[in-house]
């Protein structure tokens, strides 16, 4: 589980992180966790072929998707169940959540790209702030990364939340430390 967290949080694979991932991947190839075994089976992943990309592109997005859209309870249940049939049902649910997440991200990205382009065309800002109350705050970080890649500007994306408030996420470029910049204002 520490290996999954280390890889999915994009931690540098140096020092203790490297040891955690190396040993964790080796142990994952022999996992007794029904949920992981069923996820690998559903995605046609042979246990002996598991590597960091398997975790980063198959396991992580599916475990994260349910928490981004709803409640992470089902992801936790998948990791703790010993019941293979229940695990398979959860894997299918997580797959559906992951597809929903992809669809939502695609829609928000289109809308955010249009907002960003409008700002670039009118004022050419050095920092982008994009918002829409209909955007799901659980996925705006993914969208912010796409905007930064396209426009090379630090970006904050805000989505709607309870009680007419916004919740968001920011991403930046190498030459601007977003936390320090926001702390100054």
Residue, then its C-alpha position, 0 to 999 in steps of 0.5 A: x500500500x505504501x508503494x501505491x501511495x508513493x507512486x501515485x503521489x509522484x514522489x521522487x524514487x530516491x532514497x527510502x522511496x526507492x526502497x519502498x517501491x522496489x520492495x513493494x512491487x516485488x511483494x505486489x507480484x505475490x499479493x494476497x489482497x483480493x482487491x488488487x488481484x481482481x483489479x489486475x485480473x480485470x485489466x489483464x495484468x500478469x502479476x509477474x509484469x507489475x511495475x511502477x507504470x502498472x500502479x501509476x496508470x492502472x491502480x492509482x487512477x481507479x482508486x482515486x476516481x471514486x474519491x474524486x467523484x464521491x466517497x473513497x469508501x469503496x476504494x478502501x473496501x477494495x483494499x481490505x476485502x478478502x472476498x474475491x466476488x465482492x472485490x470483482x464487483x468493486x473493481x467494476x464500480x471503480x472502473x465506472x467511476x474512472x470512466x466518469x472521471x475521464x468524461x468529466x475531466x474532458x468536459x471541464x478541460x474544454x470549458x477551461x481551455x476556452x476561458x484560458x484562451x479568452x484571457x490570453x487573447x484579451x489581457x495575456x495574464x501572467x497567472x490564470x484563474x479559471x472558475x465555474x460553479x458547475x465544475x467538480x472540485x475533485x478533478x480540477x487539479x487534473x485540469x489545471x495541469x493540462x492548462x499549465x502544459x498548454x499555456x505555460x502560466x501558473x493556474x488556479x482552477x475553481x469548481x463549485x462546492x456546497x453553499x455557493x463556495x468554490x474549491x480549487x487546485x493550483x499548478x505552476x511552472x518551474x519558475x514560479x513557486x505558487x504557494x509562496x506567490x499566494x502567501x504574499x497576497 
